[in-house]
Amino acid sequence: MHHGQTLFNQLKRVQGACDSPLTDLGKQQAKQAEDYFAQKEINFAAAYASTQERACDTMEIIRSDQAYTRKKGIKEWNYRSYIESKGQVVKEKTLRAEDTQQIVGWLKSRGLEFYLESNNGLFASENFASRSVKTIQEYIAYKGKPGAKQAISATVFSICYMANPFTARV
């Protein structure tokens, strides 16, 4: 699941790999999730959070009675660049598929690890995909245990990155 609202979310700023604290609303959102899990009697065989403070704070509110493991493998890494003007993120322009392919090719040719979000889809380097898939496999290892339910964040999409981004759509 996703963390609660952060200060950067409230200010409509991109946080990515940067961290910002949960707002009061973000803490309330986490509390609502805790209440939901309690009402539905949802228990977890294991709990994981990224190493981002916002994720850990959310987890500690949601599962205050359960130990959890911090995993760097599900932390957002610094793969993107943003341009801001007067404190606001300037929207990225629409890219042609050929332009996206050139950018991905350029990054790969230099051996750079990357995550690229564009209007043509989501693309990531093999290292990003491998790291995310390994983390997801650790989640899956708990499948089938009595009473265990799982909530898997957007890292699930990383499995798709193993495919060629120009022949398989995410």
C-alpha positions as CSV (number, residue, x, y, z in Angstrom):
1,M,0.0,0.0,0.0
2,H,1.0,3.6,-0.4
3,H,2.1,5.9,2.4
4,G,-0.1,8.6,3.8
5,Q,-0.1,12.2,2.6
6,T,3.3,14.0,3.0
7,L,4.3,17.6,3.2
8,F,5.5,17.5,-0.4
9,N,2.2,15.9,-1.5
10,Q,0.4,18.8,0.2
11,L,2.6,21.4,-1.5
12,K,2.2,19.5,-4.8
13,R,5.9,19.0,-5.0
14,V,7.6,15.9,-6.4
15,Q,9.4,14.0,-3.7
16,G,10.7,10.8,-5.5
17,A,13.8,9.7,-3.6
18,C,13.6,12.7,-1.3
19,D,11.7,12.2,1.9
20,S,9.2,14.4,3.6
21,P,7.2,13.9,6.7
22,L,3.6,12.7,6.9
23,T,1.1,15.5,7.4
24,D,-1.7,15.3,10.0
25,L,-3.9,14.1,7.1
26,G,-1.3,11.5,6.2
27,K,-1.4,10.2,9.8
28,Q,-5.2,10.1,9.7
29,Q,-5.1,8.2,6.5
30,A,-2.8,5.6,8.0
31,K,-5.1,5.4,11.0
32,Q,-8.0,4.8,8.7
33,A,-6.1,1.9,7.1
34,E,-5.3,0.5,10.6
35,D,-9.0,0.6,11.4
36,Y,-10.0,-1.0,8.1
37,F,-7.6,-3.9,8.7
38,A,-8.9,-4.4,12.3
39,Q,-12.6,-4.3,11.1
40,K,-11.9,-6.8,8.3
41,E,-9.7,-9.0,10.7
42,I,-6.8,-8.8,8.2
43,N,-3.6,-10.1,9.7
44,F,-0.2,-10.2,8.1
45,A,2.4,-13.0,8.3
46,A,5.1,-10.4,7.6
47,A,5.2,-6.7,7.1
48,Y,7.6,-4.7,5.0
49,A,8.2,-1.0,4.4
50,S,10.7,0.9,2.3
51,T,13.5,2.7,4.2
52,Q,11.8,6.0,3.5
53,E,10.6,7.7,6.7
54,R,7.2,8.4,5.3
55,A,6.7,4.6,4.6
56,C,8.0,3.6,8.0
57,D,5.8,6.1,9.8
58,T,2.8,4.9,7.9
59,M,3.6,1.3,8.7
60,E,4.1,2.0,12.4
61,I,0.7,3.6,12.6
62,I,-1.0,0.8,10.6
63,R,0.7,-2.1,12.3
64,S,1.7,-0.7,15.7
65,D,1.5,-4.1,17.3
66,Q,3.6,-5.9,14.7
67,A,7.3,-5.8,13.9
68,Y,8.2,-5.0,10.3
69,T,11.2,-5.2,8.1
70,R,12.7,-2.2,6.3
71,K,13.6,-3.1,2.7
72,K,15.8,-0.9,0.5
73,G,14.6,-2.9,-2.4
74,I,11.2,-1.2,-2.4
75,K,12.6,2.3,-1.8
76,E,12.2,4.8,-4.5
77,W,15.6,5.5,-5.9
78,N,16.6,8.7,-7.7
79,Y,15.9,7.8,-11.3
80,R,14.0,10.9,-12.5
81,S,14.7,14.5,-13.1
82,Y,12.2,17.3,-12.6
83,I,12.2,20.9,-13.5
84,E,10.5,23.2,-11.1
85,S,9.4,26.8,-11.7
86,K,8.3,29.0,-8.8
87,G,8.0,25.9,-6.6
88,Q,5.8,24.0,-9.1
89,V,6.8,21.0,-11.2
90,V,6.8,21.8,-14.9
91,K,4.8,19.1,-16.7
92,E,6.9,16.9,-18.9
93,K,6.1,17.3,-22.6
94,T,4.6,14.4,-24.5
95,L,7.2,12.2,-26.1
96,R,6.9,10.3,-29.4
97,A,7.6,6.6,-29.0
98,E,10.8,7.0,-31.0
99,D,12.1,9.7,-28.6
100,T,11.3,7.5,-25.6
101,Q,13.1,4.6,-27.3
102,Q,16.2,6.8,-28.0
103,I,16.3,8.0,-24.3
104,V,16.1,4.4,-23.0
105,G,18.7,3.3,-25.5
106,W,21.0,6.1,-24.5
107,L,20.7,5.3,-20.8
108,K,21.3,1.5,-21.4
109,S,24.3,2.2,-23.7
110,R,26.0,4.0,-20.7
111,G,25.1,1.2,-18.3
112,L,23.0,3.6,-16.2
113,E,20.4,2.3,-13.8
114,F,17.1,4.1,-14.5
115,Y,13.4,4.4,-14.1
116,L,11.6,6.4,-16.7
117,E,7.9,7.3,-16.6
118,S,6.6,8.7,-19.9
119,N,3.4,9.0,-21.8
120,N,4.6,5.9,-23.7
121,G,4.8,3.7,-20.6
122,L,7.0,2.9,-17.7
123,F,10.6,1.7,-18.4
124,A,13.4,0.6,-16.1
125,S,16.9,-0.8,-16.3
126,E,17.4,-4.5,-15.7
127,N,19.0,-3.8,-12.3
128,F,15.9,-1.9,-11.2
129,A,13.7,-4.8,-12.4
130,S,15.9,-7.4,-10.7
131,R,15.9,-5.5,-7.4
132,S,12.2,-5.0,-7.4
133,V,11.4,-8.6,-8.5
134,K,13.6,-10.0,-5.7
135,T,11.7,-7.9,-3.1
136,I,8.3,-9.1,-4.6
137,Q,9.5,-12.7,-4.4
138,E,10.1,-12.2,-0.7
139,Y,6.5,-11.1,-0.3
140,I,5.3,-14.0,-2.3
141,A,7.2,-16.5,-0.1
142,Y,4.5,-15.9,2.6
143,K,1.7,-16.8,0.3
144,G,-0.5,-19.6,1.6
145,K,0.4,-19.3,5.3
146,P,-2.6,-19.5,7.6
147,G,-4.3,-16.1,8.1
148,A,-1.8,-14.3,5.9
149,K,-3.0,-11.6,3.6
150,Q,-0.8,-9.5,1.4
151,A,-0.7,-5.9,0.3
152,I,1.8,-5.3,-2.5
153,S,2.6,-1.8,-3.5
154,A,3.3,-0.5,-7.0
155,T,6.5,-2.4,-7.1
156,V,4.4,-5.2,-8.6
157,F,4.7,-3.4,-11.9
158,S,8.4,-4.0,-11.8
159,I,7.8,-7.6,-12.9
160,C,6.7,-6.2,-16.2
161,Y,10.0,-4.4,-16.7
162,M,11.7,-7.7,-17.4
163,A,10.0,-7.6,-20.8
164,N,11.2,-5.5,-23.7
165,P,9.4,-2.2,-23.1
166,F,8.9,-1.7,-26.9
167,T,7.3,-5.0,-27.5
168,A,5.3,-5.5,-24.3
169,R,3.0,-2.8,-22.8
170,V,2.9,-2.2,-19.1
